[in-house]
Amino acid sequence: QVQLVESGGGLVQAGGSLRLSCAASGRTFSIAGMGWFRQAQGKEREFVASISWSDSRTQYTDSVKGRFTISRDNAKNTMYLQMNSLKPEDTAVYYCAAGNSYYTRTYYLQHRYDYWGQGTQVTVSS
């Protein structure tokens, strides 16, 4: 089993920045890829970004390209999401996820991930 704990959420004004962290523990050697998803109130959870553990290949949803950066520190078993130029529509609960496999074509599908964190709230005020 892998345990994931997110941190770094909070309240920020539009145009501001936040950095989310996701610390993994347990059987971290089994992780092949990780991702960030978010769920706004009243909406379905959606893909934000993902990263391959082997070659750091990254993927982003179109709405965050150029503003968000996903990265990882294998030595610390931690993944990050640097969020810049935040917009009110970025307001959501952000979840990190980890998978025992990384799917280069279907990385955006939630069922491709085996482990999930509890989520951290990000609120962007206008």
Disulfide bonds with the S-S distance in Angstrom:
Cys22-Cys96 2.08
